[in-house]
Structure formats: structure tokens, C-alpha cells
Amino acid sequence: MDTIGALKQVMMFKDVADPVLHIVAKAAEGVTIPAGETIGEAQFIDGEPAGGTVTAVERVDLLVIRSEKLTDALAGHPEAGYEFYRAIARSLAGRLRRAVSMLAFARERGVAR
């Protein structure tokens, strides 16, 4: 396995059939991220460092966007910046909705309080 390192930028990977990334957050058990997901986008919004390390469990093609370079690239293109950050907001909103749904489901089943 290759360690990709601490998340300091958003990483997106191409669609493939099987999960390919394993994320271990600080003081937590790891989770496996399925193909096609994006990770690390919250750092673009709040600038906070990542809370974990990502390890590829098999060969993976990543698109890494470094926030400093993105800021420079978007400086003269406010419309592109608007669309980019709106896409991040939509992604985060979708994740939040899924998390709330999972918590509600777990509560119904008596798994969570």
C-alpha cells in the first residue's frame, strides 16, 4: 500500500469498480472510500488541516488540486471560483444530508442515541 499523506487539498479519483482509498482519521478507525468520491474539500472552505491520512489500497488515479495554486488560478476568474465553491457546497450538503439520514435510521433501530 502507498500512503498518499495528510490531506491538504481535495483529491478526486476516476470511477472504477471497487473501493480504492482507505482513510484513517486521527484517533479513529479507518474507513474505505468508494471510487468516484471526493475527499478533502472542506479544507478549501475553512483552511483547517486534514484530520487524517489517506492510503491507496490498490493502484489509483488521483486529481490533486492544491489550494494555493487554485487560488492563483481563480484570481482573475470570479465566475469560475463561484462555480467551483458552489460545487463544493453542494457536495458537502449532500454528505450532511446522508449523515443525518444515517443517524435517524440508526436511532430508529436503537443503535444510536
GUFILO-628699 format. One line per field, with one value per residue (C-alpha): chain; x, y, z. Coordinates in pm, 1 decimal, decimal comma. Example, Ala and Ser with C-alpha at 12.3 -4.5 7.8 and 13.67 -1.06 7.14 Angstrom:
BEGIN
cadena: A / A $
u: 1230,0 / 1367,0 $
v: -450,0 / -106,0 $
w: 780,0 / 714,0 $
***
This chain:
BEGIN
cadena: A / A / A / A / A / A / A / A / A / A / A / A / A / A / A / A / A / A / A / A / A / A / A / A / A / A / A / A / A / A / A / A / A / A / A / A / A / A / A / A / A / A / A / A / A / A / A / A / A / A / A / A / A / A / A / A / A / A / A / A / A / A / A / A / A / A / A / A / A / A / A / A / A / A / A / A / A / A / A / A / A / A / A / A / A / A / A / A / A / A / A / A / A / A / A / A / A / A / A / A / A / A / A / A / A / A / A / A / A / A / A / A / A $
u: 0,0 / 115,7 / 46,3 / -73,7 / -15,8 / -204,9 / -484,5 / -407,7 / -600,3 / -902,8 / -846,3 / -1077,8 / -1036,6 / -1175,2 / -1463,3 / -1354,0 / -1546,5 / -1400,4 / -1315,8 / -959,4 / -881,6 / -867,8 / -883,4 / -766,0 / -869,6 / -683,8 / -784,7 / -1041,8 / -1079,2 / -1031,0 / -1299,2 / -1278,9 / -1389,1 / -1554,8 / -1447,5 / -1585,3 / -1597,3 / -1421,9 / -1230,7 / -1062,1 / -1291,6 / -1366,6 / -1007,6 / -1084,5 / -1366,2 / -1217,0 / -841,5 / -805,9 / -555,1 / -683,8 / -784,6 / -626,9 / -414,0 / -518,3 / -370,9 / -434,1 / -523,4 / -466,1 / -348,6 / -544,0 / -551,9 / -590,5 / -650,8 / -488,4 / -577,6 / -354,0 / -542,1 / -264,4 / -247,1 / -625,2 / -648,8 / -399,1 / -578,7 / -919,6 / -799,5 / -887,7 / -1192,3 / -1455,8 / -1725,9 / -1514,5 / -1446,4 / -1817,0 / -1893,8 / -1609,2 / -1707,8 / -2075,0 / -1990,4 / -1803,1 / -2101,3 / -2335,5 / -2105,0 / -2081,9 / -2458,8 / -2520,1 / -2284,4 / -2452,1 / -2795,2 / -2669,9 / -2512,4 / -2832,9 / -3034,2 / -2796,7 / -2820,4 / -3200,1 / -3201,3 / -2963,6 / -3182,7 / -3491,0 / -3307,3 / -3189,0 / -2823,1 / -2755,7 / -2878,8 $
v: 0,0 / 352,4 / 627,9 / 939,2 / 1151,5 / 1400,5 / 1568,4 / 1928,5 / 1951,3 / 1799,6 / 1469,1 / 1314,7 / 985,2 / 825,2 / 582,0 / 221,8 / -79,7 / -127,0 / 97,1 / 213,9 / 451,5 / 387,7 / 687,5 / 680,2 / 983,5 / 1084,8 / 861,5 / 672,9 / 353,6 / 375,8 / 386,1 / 284,8 / 540,0 / 406,3 / 507,2 / 833,2 / 1011,5 / 1336,2 / 1390,5 / 1685,5 / 1955,0 / 2101,4 / 2227,2 / 2460,2 / 2614,6 / 2650,4 / 2617,8 / 2375,3 / 2090,2 / 1745,6 / 1514,2 / 1200,3 / 1013,4 / 850,9 / 523,2 / 369,6 / 2,0 / -55,5 / 146,1 / 470,5 / 770,8 / 1092,0 / 1450,4 / 1662,5 / 2030,5 / 2240,6 / 2528,4 / 2784,6 / 2712,6 / 2710,3 / 3048,9 / 3191,7 / 3035,9 / 3165,1 / 3515,6 / 3656,0 / 3436,9 / 3505,4 / 3316,1 / 3000,4 / 3047,6 / 3082,9 / 2760,0 / 2570,9 / 2669,3 / 2614,6 / 2257,5 / 2205,2 / 2340,1 / 2101,4 / 1808,3 / 1894,3 / 1949,6 / 1606,7 / 1444,3 / 1620,6 / 1502,9 / 1143,3 / 1159,1 / 1293,4 / 1019,6 / 751,5 / 886,3 / 889,6 / 532,9 / 419,4 / 588,5 / 410,0 / 79,4 / 160,5 / 165,7 / 535,0 / 771,2 $
w: 0,0 / -75,3 / 171,5 / -2,6 / 304,4 / 514,0 / 324,8 / 247,2 / -75,4 / -238,8 / -412,5 / -666,8 / -839,0 / -1151,0 / -1142,7 / -1105,7 / -984,1 / -635,7 / -340,4 / -368,9 / -82,8 / 288,4 / 522,3 / 881,8 / 1083,4 / 1396,8 / 1689,0 / 1483,7 / 1288,3 / 915,8 / 651,6 / 288,8 / 33,3 / -282,0 / -629,7 / -759,9 / -423,2 / -344,5 / -23,4 / 140,8 / 5,0 / 348,3 / 366,2 / 73,6 / 275,5 / 623,7 / 563,2 / 853,1 / 822,2 / 740,6 / 1018,9 / 880,7 / 633,1 / 307,7 / 185,9 / -154,1 / -116,1 / -487,6 / -786,7 / -810,8 / -1042,1 / -844,2 / -936,5 / -667,0 / -652,1 / -430,2 / -271,1 / -323,2 / -695,7 / -725,7 / -554,7 / -802,4 / -1099,5 / -990,5 / -902,2 / -1243,0 / -1299,1 / -1032,2 / -1224,1 / -1221,1 / -849,7 / -783,1 / -970,7 / -802,1 / -449,0 / -523,1 / -632,2 / -305,3 / -109,3 / -290,5 / -220,0 / 149,3 / 173,5 / 20,0 / 267,9 / 557,2 / 441,7 / 411,1 / 757,7 / 912,8 / 738,7 / 864,9 / 1219,9 / 1201,6 / 1069,6 / 1346,0 / 1606,7 / 1472,5 / 1503,7 / 1855,3 / 1752,7 / 1824,7 / 2093,8 $
***
